[in-house]
Each structure stands twice: as structure tokens, then as C-alpha cells.
Amino acid sequence: MGSSFDFLAPILTPAALRSVQADGRPVITLFLVIFGLSIFGTLIWYVHFVTSKMYPKKKDPNAKPKILGFISR
């Protein structure tokens, strides 16, 4: 398993690379945490996206038109 972390060689110092090659659990844990947080963030965004469709905003017929659609006068 010594050469399985060679893809990290360009970003690690030689001492850090030897440390990772000796015990790779912290690096694996880091990648799993980043992956898990990415999945969690995607799930949160998806729930927000789906639930915001359920309650569409009603257009006010008396509202003044805005410049470029979003800048009020």
C-alpha cells in the first residue's frame, strides 16, 4: 500500500508523503468526510429546490414595473 498515495506527491512534502504512506487512514477519512458533506449539501439543495416549487410566489397586479426586472425605481 506504499505507492497507493503517490497521486498526492505533487502537493505533499516528502516527510508528509512518508507519513501518509505509513498510515493512510487520516487521508481516507478526510476524503470520506468531504464526500459525505458534498452528498449532504446536495440533498439539502434538492429538498429546498423541490419544496420551493410547491409554494409559487403570487404576482401582485398593482406592482410597479422594475428596471431590468429586479431594480425598483
PDB file of N, CA, C, O and CB in Angstrom:
ATOM      1  N   MET A   1       0.827  -1.187   0.000  1.00  0.00           N
ATOM      2  CA  MET A   1       0.000   0.000   0.000  1.00  0.00           C
ATOM      3  C   MET A   1       0.869   1.247   0.000  1.00  0.00           C
ATOM      4  O   MET A   1       0.346   2.357   0.103  1.00  0.00           O
ATOM      5  CB  MET A   1      -0.940   0.000   1.203  1.00  0.00           C
ATOM      6  N   GLY A   2       2.156   1.096  -0.111  1.00  0.00           N
ATOM      7  CA  GLY A   2       3.057   2.232  -0.050  1.00  0.00           C
ATOM      8  C   GLY A   2       2.907   3.182  -1.219  1.00  0.00           C
ATOM      9  O   GLY A   2       3.072   4.391  -1.055  1.00  0.00           O
ATOM     10  N   SER A   3       2.597   2.660  -2.401  1.00  0.00           N
ATOM     11  CA  SER A   3       2.516   3.533  -3.571  1.00  0.00           C
ATOM     12  C   SER A   3       1.082   3.946  -3.904  1.00  0.00           C
ATOM     13  O   SER A   3       0.845   4.560  -4.944  1.00  0.00           O
ATOM     14  CB  SER A   3       3.134   2.845  -4.765  1.00  0.00           C
ATOM     15  N   SER A   4       0.143   3.622  -3.053  1.00  0.00           N
ATOM     16  CA  SER A   4      -1.244   3.949  -3.375  1.00  0.00           C
ATOM     17  C   SER A   4      -1.565   5.429  -3.192  1.00  0.00           C
ATOM     18  O   SER A   4      -2.585   5.902  -3.692  1.00  0.00           O
ATOM     19  CB  SER A   4      -2.172   3.126  -2.520  1.00  0.00           C
ATOM     20  N   PHE A   5      -0.718   6.160  -2.489  1.00  0.00           N
ATOM     21  CA  PHE A   5      -0.952   7.590  -2.292  1.00  0.00           C
ATOM     22  C   PHE A   5       0.043   8.441  -3.079  1.00  0.00           C
ATOM     23  O   PHE A   5       0.287   9.593  -2.722  1.00  0.00           O
ATOM     24  CB  PHE A   5      -0.868   7.935  -0.809  1.00  0.00           C
ATOM     25  N   ASP A   6       0.618   7.887  -4.146  1.00  0.00           N
ATOM     26  CA  ASP A   6       1.583   8.643  -4.944  1.00  0.00           C
ATOM     27  C   ASP A   6       0.941   9.812  -5.685  1.00  0.00           C
ATOM     28  O   ASP A   6       1.643  10.742  -6.083  1.00  0.00           O
ATOM     29  CB  ASP A   6       2.263   7.726  -5.937  1.00  0.00           C
ATOM     30  N   PHE A   7      -0.370   9.787  -5.879  1.00  0.00           N
ATOM     31  CA  PHE A   7      -1.027  10.909  -6.550  1.00  0.00           C
ATOM     32  C   PHE A   7      -0.972  12.174  -5.703  1.00  0.00           C
ATOM     33  O   PHE A   7      -1.203  13.269  -6.215  1.00  0.00           O
ATOM     34  CB  PHE A   7      -2.479  10.560  -6.868  1.00  0.00           C
ATOM     35  N   LEU A   8      -0.666  12.038  -4.403  1.00  0.00           N
ATOM     36  CA  LEU A   8      -0.541  13.202  -3.522  1.00  0.00           C
ATOM     37  C   LEU A   8       0.872  13.779  -3.516  1.00  0.00           C
ATOM     38  O   LEU A   8       1.112  14.811  -2.889  1.00  0.00           O
ATOM     39  CB  LEU A   8      -0.942  12.827  -2.109  1.00  0.00           C
ATOM     40  N   ALA A   9       1.806  13.130  -4.202  1.00  0.00           N
ATOM     41  CA  ALA A   9       3.205  13.566  -4.182  1.00  0.00           C
ATOM     42  C   ALA A   9       3.401  15.015  -4.632  1.00  0.00           C
ATOM     43  O   ALA A   9       4.233  15.702  -4.040  1.00  0.00           O
ATOM     44  CB  ALA A   9       4.026  12.662  -5.059  1.00  0.00           C
ATOM     45  N   PRO A  10       2.690  15.519  -5.638  1.00  0.00           N
ATOM     46  CA  PRO A  10       2.916  16.916  -6.040  1.00  0.00           C
ATOM     47  C   PRO A  10       2.494  17.945  -4.993  1.00  0.00           C
ATOM     48  O   PRO A  10       2.986  19.073  -5.018  1.00  0.00           O
ATOM     49  CB  PRO A  10       2.179  17.192  -7.312  1.00  0.00           C
ATOM     50  N   ILE A  11       1.603  17.588  -4.082  1.00  0.00           N
ATOM     51  CA  ILE A  11       1.123  18.586  -3.124  1.00  0.00           C
ATOM     52  C   ILE A  11       1.635  18.360  -1.710  1.00  0.00           C
ATOM     53  O   ILE A  11       1.390  19.186  -0.832  1.00  0.00           O
ATOM     54  CB  ILE A  11      -0.376  18.594  -3.110  1.00  0.00           C
ATOM     55  N   LEU A  12       2.343  17.256  -1.469  1.00  0.00           N
ATOM     56  CA  LEU A  12       2.856  16.968  -0.132  1.00  0.00           C
ATOM     57  C   LEU A  12       4.374  17.039  -0.109  1.00  0.00           C
ATOM     58  O   LEU A  12       5.037  16.782  -1.114  1.00  0.00           O
ATOM     59  CB  LEU A  12       2.385  15.591   0.339  1.00  0.00           C
ATOM     60  N   THR A  13       4.907  17.388   1.038  1.00  0.00           N
ATOM     61  CA  THR A  13       6.358  17.331   1.217  1.00  0.00           C
ATOM     62  C   THR A  13       6.756  15.864   1.331  1.00  0.00           C
ATOM     63  O   THR A  13       5.906  15.019   1.614  1.00  0.00           O
ATOM     64  CB  THR A  13       6.817  18.148   2.483  1.00  0.00           C
ATOM     65  N   PRO A  14       8.037  15.544   1.117  1.00  0.00           N
ATOM     66  CA  PRO A  14       8.461  14.144   1.240  1.00  0.00           C
ATOM     67  C   PRO A  14       8.162  13.541   2.617  1.00  0.00           C
ATOM     68  O   PRO A  14       7.778  12.375   2.710  1.00  0.00           O
ATOM     69  CB  PRO A  14       9.944  14.037   0.958  1.00  0.00           C
ATOM     70  N   ALA A  15       8.336  14.324   3.677  1.00  0.00           N
ATOM     71  CA  ALA A  15       8.052  13.812   5.021  1.00  0.00           C
ATOM     72  C   ALA A  15       6.556  13.534   5.190  1.00  0.00           C
ATOM     73  O   ALA A  15       6.175  12.523   5.780  1.00  0.00           O
ATOM     74  CB  ALA A  15       8.533  14.814   6.094  1.00  0.00           C
ATOM     75  N   ALA A  16       5.716  14.420   4.678  1.00  0.00           N
ATOM     76  CA  ALA A  16       4.268  14.217   4.776  1.00  0.00           C
ATOM     77  C   ALA A  16       3.831  13.016   3.945  1.00  0.00           C
ATOM     78  O   ALA A  16       2.945  12.266   4.355  1.00  0.00           O
ATOM     79  CB  ALA A  16       3.515  15.478   4.319  1.00  0.00           C
ATOM     80  N   LEU A  17       4.445  12.830   2.787  1.00  0.00           N
ATOM     81  CA  LEU A  17       4.106  11.688   1.942  1.00  0.00           C
ATOM     82  C   LEU A  17       4.490  10.377   2.622  1.00  0.00           C
ATOM     83  O   LEU A  17       3.739   9.404   2.557  1.00  0.00           O
ATOM     84  CB  LEU A  17       4.804  11.803   0.579  1.00  0.00           C
ATOM     85  N   ARG A  18       5.655  10.344   3.274  1.00  0.00           N
ATOM     86  CA  ARG A  18       6.055   9.140   4.016  1.00  0.00           C
ATOM     87  C   ARG A  18       5.077   8.857   5.150  1.00  0.00           C
ATOM     88  O   ARG A  18       4.745   7.703   5.419  1.00  0.00           O
ATOM     89  CB  ARG A  18       7.484   9.298   4.578  1.00  0.00           C
ATOM     90  N   SER A  19       4.622   9.905   5.806  1.00  0.00           N
ATOM     91  CA  SER A  19       3.663   9.743   6.900  1.00  0.00           C
ATOM     92  C   SER A  19       2.338   9.182   6.392  1.00  0.00           C
ATOM     93  O   SER A  19       1.746   8.305   7.022  1.00  0.00           O
ATOM     94  CB  SER A  19       3.429  11.084   7.606  1.00  0.00           C
ATOM     95  N   VAL A  20       1.881   9.687   5.260  1.00  0.00           N
ATOM     96  CA  VAL A  20       0.621   9.209   4.683  1.00  0.00           C
ATOM     97  C   VAL A  20       0.778   7.773   4.199  1.00  0.00           C
ATOM     98  O   VAL A  20      -0.141   6.967   4.340  1.00  0.00           O
ATOM     99  CB  VAL A  20       0.168  10.123   3.519  1.00  0.00           C
ATOM    100  N   GLN A  21       1.932   7.449   3.631  1.00  0.00           N
ATOM    101  CA  GLN A  21       2.151   6.084   3.167  1.00  0.00           C
ATOM    102  C   GLN A  21       2.244   5.108   4.336  1.00  0.00           C
ATOM    103  O   GLN A  21       1.879   3.941   4.192  1.00  0.00           O
ATOM    104  CB  GLN A  21       3.418   6.010   2.323  1.00  0.00           C
ATOM    105  N   ALA A  22       2.725   5.563   5.485  1.00  0.00           N
ATOM    106  CA  ALA A  22       2.814   4.695   6.658  1.00  0.00           C
ATOM    107  C   ALA A  22       1.426   4.413   7.234  1.00  0.00           C
ATOM    108  O   ALA A  22       1.139   3.280   7.620  1.00  0.00           O
ATOM    109  CB  ALA A  22       3.713   5.332   7.730  1.00  0.00           C
ATOM    110  N   ASP A  23       0.576   5.414   7.296  1.00  0.00           N
ATOM    111  CA  ASP A  23      -0.781   5.238   7.834  1.00  0.00           C
ATOM    112  C   ASP A  23      -1.719   6.158   7.055  1.00  0.00           C
ATOM    113  O   ASP A  23      -1.746   7.365   7.294  1.00  0.00           O
ATOM    114  CB  ASP A  23      -0.836   5.550   9.384  1.00  0.00           C
ATOM    115  N   GLY A  24      -2.477   5.596   6.136  1.00  0.00           N
ATOM    116  CA  GLY A  24      -3.326   6.396   5.258  1.00  0.00           C
ATOM    117  C   GLY A  24      -4.723   6.643   5.769  1.00  0.00           C
ATOM    118  O   GLY A  24      -5.534   7.252   5.071  1.00  0.00           O
ATOM    119  N   ARG A  25      -5.027   6.184   6.978  1.00  0.00           N
ATOM    120  CA  ARG A  25      -6.396   6.348   7.489  1.00  0.00           C
ATOM    121  C   ARG A  25      -6.844   7.805   7.597  1.00  0.00           C
ATOM    122  O   ARG A  25      -7.997   8.094   7.275  1.00  0.00           O
ATOM    123  CB  ARG A  25      -6.507   5.700   8.840  1.00  0.00           C
ATOM    124  N   PRO A  26      -5.991   8.742   8.035  1.00  0.00           N
ATOM    125  CA  PRO A  26      -6.466  10.137   8.085  1.00  0.00           C
ATOM    126  C   PRO A  26      -6.839  10.708   6.712  1.00  0.00           C
ATOM    127  O   PRO A  26      -7.801  11.466   6.592  1.00  0.00           O
ATOM    128  CB  PRO A  26      -5.401  11.013   8.711  1.00  0.00           C
ATOM    129  N   VAL A  27      -6.080  10.342   5.688  1.00  0.00           N
ATOM    130  CA  VAL A  27      -6.383  10.845   4.340  1.00  0.00           C
ATOM    131  C   VAL A  27      -7.683  10.226   3.830  1.00  0.00           C
ATOM    132  O   VAL A  27      -8.514  10.912   3.236  1.00  0.00           O
ATOM    133  CB  VAL A  27      -5.216  10.535   3.360  1.00  0.00           C
ATOM    134  N   ILE A  28      -7.851   8.937   4.063  1.00  0.00           N
ATOM    135  CA  ILE A  28      -9.084   8.272   3.645  1.00  0.00           C
ATOM    136  C   ILE A  28     -10.277   8.871   4.386  1.00  0.00           C
ATOM    137  O   ILE A  28     -11.329   9.102   3.791  1.00  0.00           O
ATOM    138  CB  ILE A  28      -8.999   6.746   3.900  1.00  0.00           C
ATOM    139  N   THR A  29     -10.113   9.120   5.681  1.00  0.00           N
ATOM    140  CA  THR A  29     -11.181   9.735   6.467  1.00  0.00           C
ATOM    141  C   THR A  29     -11.513  11.125   5.933  1.00  0.00           C
ATOM    142  O   THR A  29     -12.685  11.490   5.836  1.00  0.00           O
ATOM    143  CB  THR A  29     -10.780   9.818   7.950  1.00  0.00           C
ATOM    144  N   LEU A  30     -10.491  11.898   5.587  1.00  0.00           N
ATOM    145  CA  LEU A  30     -10.703  13.238   5.030  1.00  0.00           C
ATOM    146  C   LEU A  30     -11.514  13.171   3.742  1.00  0.00           C
ATOM    147  O   LEU A  30     -12.469  13.930   3.573  1.00  0.00           O
ATOM    148  CB  LEU A  30      -9.358  13.931   4.769  1.00  0.00           C
ATOM    149  N   PHE A  31     -11.146  12.273   2.836  1.00  0.00           N
ATOM    150  CA  PHE A  31     -11.877  12.148   1.578  1.00  0.00           C
ATOM    151  C   PHE A  31     -13.316  11.689   1.809  1.00  0.00           C
ATOM    152  O   PHE A  31     -14.231  12.165   1.137  1.00  0.00           O
ATOM    153  CB  PHE A  31     -11.161  11.172   0.648  1.00  0.00           C
ATOM    154  N   LEU A  32     -13.522  10.774   2.749  1.00  0.00           N
ATOM    155  CA  LEU A  32     -14.880  10.312   3.040  1.00  0.00           C
ATOM    156  C   LEU A  32     -15.733  11.416   3.655  1.00  0.00           C
ATOM    157  O   LEU A  32     -16.922  11.518   3.354  1.00  0.00           O
ATOM    158  CB  LEU A  32     -14.836   9.110   3.976  1.00  0.00           C
ATOM    159  N   VAL A  33     -15.140  12.239   4.511  1.00  0.00           N
ATOM    160  CA  VAL A  33     -15.883  13.352   5.113  1.00  0.00           C
ATOM    161  C   VAL A  33     -16.249  14.383   4.048  1.00  0.00           C
ATOM    162  O   VAL A  33     -17.377  14.874   4.025  1.00  0.00           O
ATOM    163  CB  VAL A  33     -15.055  14.017   6.239  1.00  0.00           C
ATOM    164  N   ILE A  34     -15.312  14.712   3.175  1.00  0.00           N
ATOM    165  CA  ILE A  34     -15.600  15.665   2.094  1.00  0.00           C
ATOM    166  C   ILE A  34     -16.700  15.115   1.183  1.00  0.00           C
ATOM    167  O   ILE A  34     -17.609  15.848   0.792  1.00  0.00           O
ATOM    168  CB  ILE A  34     -14.316  15.964   1.269  1.00  0.00           C
ATOM    169  N   PHE A  35     -16.619  13.838   0.849  1.00  0.00           N
ATOM    170  CA  PHE A  35     -17.640  13.214   0.008  1.00  0.00           C
ATOM    171  C   PHE A  35     -18.999  13.224   0.708  1.00  0.00           C
ATOM    172  O   PHE A  35     -20.014  13.541   0.089  1.00  0.00           O
ATOM    173  CB  PHE A  35     -17.235  11.772  -0.349  1.00  0.00           C
ATOM    174  N   GLY A  36     -19.020  12.881   1.982  1.00  0.00           N
ATOM    175  CA  GLY A  36     -20.267  12.861   2.740  1.00  0.00           C
ATOM    176  C   GLY A  36     -20.899  14.234   2.850  1.00  0.00           C
ATOM    177  O   GLY A  36     -22.113  14.374   2.706  1.00  0.00           O
ATOM    178  N   LEU A  37     -20.080  15.255   3.106  1.00  0.00           N
ATOM    179  CA  LEU A  37     -20.609  16.620   3.190  1.00  0.00           C
ATOM    180  C   LEU A  37     -21.136  17.096   1.836  1.00  0.00           C
ATOM    181  O   LEU A  37     -22.117  17.837   1.774  1.00  0.00           O
ATOM    182  CB  LEU A  37     -19.525  17.580   3.697  1.00  0.00           C
ATOM    183  N   SER A  38     -20.488  16.671   0.763  1.00  0.00           N
ATOM    184  CA  SER A  38     -20.975  17.027  -0.574  1.00  0.00           C
ATOM    185  C   SER A  38     -22.339  16.397  -0.844  1.00  0.00           C
ATOM    186  O   SER A  38     -23.237  17.051  -1.373  1.00  0.00           O
ATOM    187  CB  SER A  38     -19.968  16.586  -1.650  1.00  0.00           C
ATOM    188  N   ILE A  39     -22.487  15.142  -0.485  1.00  0.00           N
ATOM    189  CA  ILE A  39     -23.775  14.462  -0.656  1.00  0.00           C
ATOM    190  C   ILE A  39     -24.843  15.131   0.207  1.00  0.00           C
ATOM    191  O   ILE A  39     -25.968  15.343  -0.245  1.00  0.00           O
ATOM    192  CB  ILE A  39     -23.654  12.960  -0.294  1.00  0.00           C
ATOM    193  N   PHE A  40     -24.488  15.462   1.446  1.00  0.00           N
ATOM    194  CA  PHE A  40     -25.427  16.112   2.360  1.00  0.00           C
ATOM    195  C   PHE A  40     -25.860  17.479   1.815  1.00  0.00           C
ATOM    196  O   PHE A  40     -27.043  17.815   1.857  1.00  0.00           O
ATOM    197  CB  PHE A  40     -24.790  16.272   3.757  1.00  0.00           C
ATOM    198  N   GLY A  41     -24.907  18.263   1.304  1.00  0.00           N
ATOM    199  CA  GLY A  41     -25.223  19.568   0.724  1.00  0.00           C
ATOM    200  C   GLY A  41     -26.121  19.443  -0.494  1.00  0.00           C
ATOM    201  O   GLY A  41     -27.033  20.247  -0.686  1.00  0.00           O
ATOM    202  N   THR A  42     -25.862  18.433  -1.319  1.00  0.00           N
ATOM    203  CA  THR A  42     -26.703  18.201  -2.489  1.00  0.00           C
ATOM    204  C   THR A  42     -28.120  17.823  -2.070  1.00  0.00           C
ATOM    205  O   THR A  42     -29.090  18.274  -2.680  1.00  0.00           O
ATOM    206  CB  THR A  42     -26.100  17.101  -3.373  1.00  0.00           C
ATOM    207  N   LEU A  43     -28.242  17.005  -1.039  1.00  0.00           N
ATOM    208  CA  LEU A  43     -29.558  16.624  -0.533  1.00  0.00           C
ATOM    209  C   LEU A  43     -30.311  17.835   0.015  1.00  0.00           C
ATOM    210  O   LEU A  43     -31.508  17.982  -0.232  1.00  0.00           O
ATOM    211  CB  LEU A  43     -29.421  15.556   0.554  1.00  0.00           C
ATOM    212  N   ILE A  44     -29.624  18.695   0.750  1.00  0.00           N
ATOM    213  CA  ILE A  44     -30.253  19.909   1.283  1.00  0.00           C
ATOM    214  C   ILE A  44     -30.729  20.807   0.144  1.00  0.00           C
ATOM    215  O   ILE A  44     -31.846  21.324   0.180  1.00  0.00           O
ATOM    216  CB  ILE A  44     -29.267  20.680   2.194  1.00  0.00           C
ATOM    217  N   TRP A  45     -29.877  20.989  -0.870  1.00  0.00           N
ATOM    218  CA  TRP A  45     -30.265  21.818  -2.011  1.00  0.00           C
ATOM    219  C   TRP A  45     -31.482  21.218  -2.720  1.00  0.00           C
ATOM    220  O   TRP A  45     -32.395  21.948  -3.107  1.00  0.00           O
ATOM    221  CB  TRP A  45     -29.086  21.965  -2.998  1.00  0.00           C
ATOM    222  N   TYR A  46     -31.499  19.900  -2.893  1.00  0.00           N
ATOM    223  CA  TYR A  46     -32.604  19.249  -3.587  1.00  0.00           C
ATOM    224  C   TYR A  46     -33.917  19.431  -2.827  1.00  0.00           C
ATOM    225  O   TYR A  46     -34.947  19.728  -3.432  1.00  0.00           O
ATOM    226  CB  TYR A  46     -32.306  17.759  -3.778  1.00  0.00           C
ATOM    227  N   VAL A  47     -33.886  19.257  -1.517  1.00  0.00           N
ATOM    228  CA  VAL A  47     -35.096  19.447  -0.712  1.00  0.00           C
ATOM    229  C   VAL A  47     -35.574  20.890  -0.828  1.00  0.00           C
ATOM    230  O   VAL A  47     -36.773  21.134  -0.961  1.00  0.00           O
ATOM    231  CB  VAL A  47     -34.835  19.081   0.774  1.00  0.00           C
ATOM    232  N   HIS A  48     -34.653  21.845  -0.780  1.00  0.00           N
ATOM    233  CA  HIS A  48     -35.023  23.254  -0.934  1.00  0.00           C
ATOM    234  C   HIS A  48     -35.636  23.499  -2.311  1.00  0.00           C
ATOM    235  O   HIS A  48     -36.649  24.188  -2.431  1.00  0.00           O
ATOM    236  CB  HIS A  48     -33.792  24.163  -0.727  1.00  0.00           C
ATOM    237  N   PHE A  49     -35.023  22.938  -3.339  1.00  0.00           N
ATOM    238  CA  PHE A  49     -35.492  23.135  -4.706  1.00  0.00           C
ATOM    239  C   PHE A  49     -36.896  22.567  -4.891  1.00  0.00           C
ATOM    240  O   PHE A  49     -37.753  23.216  -5.492  1.00  0.00           O
ATOM    241  CB  PHE A  49     -34.525  22.487  -5.698  1.00  0.00           C
ATOM    242  N   VAL A  50     -37.134  21.377  -4.387  1.00  0.00           N
ATOM    243  CA  VAL A  50     -38.442  20.728  -4.558  1.00  0.00           C
ATOM    244  C   VAL A  50     -39.508  21.434  -3.736  1.00  0.00           C
ATOM    245  O   VAL A  50     -40.620  21.639  -4.223  1.00  0.00           O
ATOM    246  CB  VAL A  50     -38.367  19.245  -4.159  1.00  0.00           C
ATOM    247  N   THR A  51     -39.197  21.808  -2.505  1.00  0.00           N
ATOM    248  CA  THR A  51     -40.219  22.435  -1.665  1.00  0.00           C
ATOM    249  C   THR A  51     -40.503  23.870  -2.074  1.00  0.00           C
ATOM    250  O   THR A  51     -41.596  24.367  -1.803  1.00  0.00           O
ATOM    251  CB  THR A  51     -39.794  22.398  -0.215  1.00  0.00           C
ATOM    252  N   SER A  52     -39.574  24.550  -2.708  1.00  0.00           N
ATOM    253  CA  SER A  52     -39.858  25.919  -3.141  1.00  0.00           C
ATOM    254  C   SER A  52     -40.793  25.935  -4.348  1.00  0.00           C
ATOM    255  O   SER A  52     -41.443  26.949  -4.604  1.00  0.00           O
ATOM    256  CB  SER A  52     -38.556  26.653  -3.477  1.00  0.00           C
ATOM    257  N   LYS A  53     -40.872  24.847  -5.083  1.00  0.00           N
ATOM    258  CA  LYS A  53     -41.810  24.762  -6.201  1.00  0.00           C
ATOM    259  C   LYS A  53     -43.245  24.625  -5.708  1.00  0.00           C
ATOM    260  O   LYS A  53     -44.180  25.009  -6.410  1.00  0.00           O
ATOM    261  CB  LYS A  53     -41.452  23.583  -7.107  1.00  0.00           C
ATOM    262  N   MET A  54     -43.426  24.087  -4.518  1.00  0.00           N
ATOM    263  CA  MET A  54     -44.769  23.842  -4.007  1.00  0.00           C
ATOM    264  C   MET A  54     -45.501  25.133  -3.672  1.00  0.00           C
ATOM    265  O   MET A  54     -46.731  25.168  -3.701  1.00  0.00           O
ATOM    266  CB  MET A  54     -44.703  22.960  -2.783  1.00  0.00           C
ATOM    267  N   TYR A  55     -44.782  26.172  -3.361  1.00  0.00           N
ATOM    268  CA  TYR A  55     -45.384  27.437  -2.954  1.00  0.00           C
ATOM    269  C   TYR A  55     -44.913  28.556  -3.881  1.00  0.00           C
ATOM    270  O   TYR A  55     -44.055  29.351  -3.498  1.00  0.00           O
ATOM    271  CB  TYR A  55     -45.032  27.765  -1.482  1.00  0.00           C
ATOM    272  N   PRO A  56     -45.458  28.630  -5.087  1.00  0.00           N
ATOM    273  CA  PRO A  56     -45.013  29.681  -6.006  1.00  0.00           C
ATOM    274  C   PRO A  56     -45.437  31.057  -5.502  1.00  0.00           C
ATOM    275  O   PRO A  56     -46.465  31.202  -4.842  1.00  0.00           O
ATOM    276  CB  PRO A  56     -45.575  29.439  -7.417  1.00  0.00           C
ATOM    277  N   LYS A  57     -44.638  32.048  -5.820  1.00  0.00           N
ATOM    278  CA  LYS A  57     -44.929  33.417  -5.401  1.00  0.00           C
ATOM    279  C   LYS A  57     -46.025  33.991  -6.299  1.00  0.00           C
ATOM    280  O   LYS A  57     -45.983  33.847  -7.521  1.00  0.00           O
ATOM    281  CB  LYS A  57     -43.644  34.306  -5.454  1.00  0.00           C
ATOM    282  N   LYS A  58     -46.997  34.637  -5.676  1.00  0.00           N
ATOM    283  CA  LYS A  58     -48.080  35.255  -6.433  1.00  0.00           C
ATOM    284  C   LYS A  58     -47.629  36.623  -6.927  1.00  0.00           C
ATOM    285  O   LYS A  58     -46.969  37.376  -6.212  1.00  0.00           O
ATOM    286  CB  LYS A  58     -49.364  35.377  -5.569  1.00  0.00           C
ATOM    287  N   LYS A  59     -48.001  36.924  -8.166  1.00  0.00           N
ATOM    288  CA  LYS A  59     -47.648  38.220  -8.733  1.00  0.00           C
ATOM    289  C   LYS A  59     -48.677  39.254  -8.316  1.00  0.00           C
ATOM    290  O   LYS A  59     -49.883  39.020  -8.392  1.00  0.00           O
ATOM    291  CB  LYS A  59     -47.548  38.144 -10.271  1.00  0.00           C
ATOM    292  N   ASP A  60     -48.184  40.395  -7.877  1.00  0.00           N
ATOM    293  CA  ASP A  60     -49.057  41.489  -7.456  1.00  0.00           C
ATOM    294  C   ASP A  60     -49.480  42.271  -8.702  1.00  0.00           C
ATOM    295  O   ASP A  60     -48.619  42.808  -9.399  1.00  0.00           O
ATOM    296  CB  ASP A  60     -48.338  42.425  -6.416  1.00  0.00           C
ATOM    297  N   PRO A  61     -50.775  42.351  -9.000  1.00  0.00           N
ATOM    298  CA  PRO A  61     -51.208  43.067 -10.209  1.00  0.00           C
ATOM    299  C   PRO A  61     -50.995  44.579 -10.100  1.00  0.00           C
ATOM    300  O   PRO A  61     -50.958  45.262 -11.124  1.00  0.00           O
ATOM    301  CB  PRO A  61     -52.680  42.779 -10.483  1.00  0.00           C
ATOM    302  N   ASN A  62     -50.855  45.115  -8.890  1.00  0.00           N
ATOM    303  CA  ASN A  62     -50.663  46.551  -8.705  1.00  0.00           C
ATOM    304  C   ASN A  62     -49.193  46.945  -8.576  1.00  0.00           C
ATOM    305  O   ASN A  62     -48.892  48.111  -8.320  1.00  0.00           O
ATOM    306  CB  ASN A  62     -51.414  47.010  -7.484  1.00  0.00           C
ATOM    307  N   ALA A  63     -48.301  46.023  -8.744  1.00  0.00           N
ATOM    308  CA  ALA A  63     -46.878  46.316  -8.563  1.00  0.00           C
ATOM    309  C   ALA A  63     -46.354  47.146  -9.732  1.00  0.00           C
ATOM    310  O   ALA A  63     -46.765  46.967 -10.878  1.00  0.00           O
ATOM    311  CB  ALA A  63     -46.066  45.010  -8.426  1.00  0.00           C
ATOM    312  N   LYS A  64     -45.437  48.055  -9.411  1.00  0.00           N
ATOM    313  CA  LYS A  64     -44.811  48.869 -10.446  1.00  0.00           C
ATOM    314  C   LYS A  64     -43.800  48.017 -11.210  1.00  0.00           C
ATOM    315  O   LYS A  64     -43.159  47.139 -10.632  1.00  0.00           O
ATOM    316  CB  LYS A  64     -44.127  50.122  -9.830  1.00  0.00           C
ATOM    317  N   PRO A  65     -43.661  48.277 -12.500  1.00  0.00           N
ATOM    318  CA  PRO A  65     -42.636  47.539 -13.246  1.00  0.00           C
ATOM    319  C   PRO A  65     -41.238  47.977 -12.787  1.00  0.00           C
ATOM    320  O   PRO A  65     -41.025  49.135 -12.428  1.00  0.00           O
ATOM    321  CB  PRO A  65     -42.802  47.763 -14.780  1.00  0.00           C
ATOM    322  N   LYS A  66     -40.322  47.059 -12.806  1.00  0.00           N
ATOM    323  CA  LYS A  66     -38.967  47.348 -12.338  1.00  0.00           C
ATOM    324  C   LYS A  66     -38.013  47.428 -13.517  1.00  0.00           C
ATOM    325  O   LYS A  66     -38.246  46.849 -14.578  1.00  0.00           O
ATOM    326  CB  LYS A  66     -38.492  46.279 -11.337  1.00  0.00           C
ATOM    327  N   ILE A  67     -36.937  48.163 -13.297  1.00  0.00           N
ATOM    328  CA  ILE A  67     -35.905  48.287 -14.318  1.00  0.00           C
ATOM    329  C   ILE A  67     -35.147  46.964 -14.376  1.00  0.00           C
ATOM    330  O   ILE A  67     -34.697  46.459 -13.348  1.00  0.00           O
ATOM    331  CB  ILE A  67     -34.936  49.489 -14.015  1.00  0.00           C
ATOM    332  N   LEU A  68     -35.008  46.410 -15.557  1.00  0.00           N
ATOM    333  CA  LEU A  68     -34.335  45.132 -15.783  1.00  0.00           C
ATOM    334  C   LEU A  68     -34.983  43.983 -15.017  1.00  0.00           C
ATOM    335  O   LEU A  68     -34.375  42.922 -14.881  1.00  0.00           O
ATOM    336  CB  LEU A  68     -32.880  45.242 -15.393  1.00  0.00           C
ATOM    337  N   GLY A  69     -36.173  44.165 -14.526  1.00  0.00           N
ATOM    338  CA  GLY A  69     -36.894  43.102 -13.865  1.00  0.00           C
ATOM    339  C   GLY A  69     -36.635  42.945 -12.386  1.00  0.00           C
ATOM    340  O   GLY A  69     -37.381  42.236 -11.711  1.00  0.00           O
ATOM    341  N   PHE A  70     -35.592  43.589 -11.848  1.00  0.00           N
ATOM    342  CA  PHE A  70     -35.309  43.402 -10.426  1.00  0.00           C
ATOM    343  C   PHE A  70     -34.895  44.671  -9.691  1.00  0.00           C
ATOM    344  O   PHE A  70     -34.796  44.644  -8.464  1.00  0.00           O
ATOM    345  CB  PHE A  70     -34.240  42.387 -10.269  1.00  0.00           C
ATOM    346  N   ILE A  71     -34.651  45.768 -10.375  1.00  0.00           N
ATOM    347  CA  ILE A  71     -34.249  47.024  -9.736  1.00  0.00           C
ATOM    348  C   ILE A  71     -35.481  47.910  -9.594  1.00  0.00           C
ATOM    349  O   ILE A  71     -36.114  48.262 -10.589  1.00  0.00           O
ATOM    350  CB  ILE A  71     -33.128  47.751 -10.560  1.00  0.00           C
ATOM    351  N   SER A  72     -35.821  48.270  -8.360  1.00  0.00           N
ATOM    352  CA  SER A  72     -37.008  49.113  -8.168  1.00  0.00           C
ATOM    353  C   SER A  72     -36.664  50.572  -8.437  1.00  0.00           C
ATOM    354  O   SER A  72     -35.514  50.992  -8.312  1.00  0.00           O
ATOM    355  CB  SER A  72     -37.572  48.952  -6.736  1.00  0.00           C
ATOM    356  N   ARG A  73     -37.681  51.329  -8.807  1.00  0.00           N
ATOM    357  CA  ARG A  73     -37.449  52.739  -9.139  1.00  0.00           C
ATOM    358  C   ARG A  73     -37.620  53.619  -7.956  1.00  0.00           C
ATOM    359  O   ARG A  73     -37.461  54.835  -8.063  1.00  0.00           O
ATOM    360  CB  ARG A  73     -38.367  53.191 -10.227  1.00  0.00           C
TER     361      ARG A  73
END
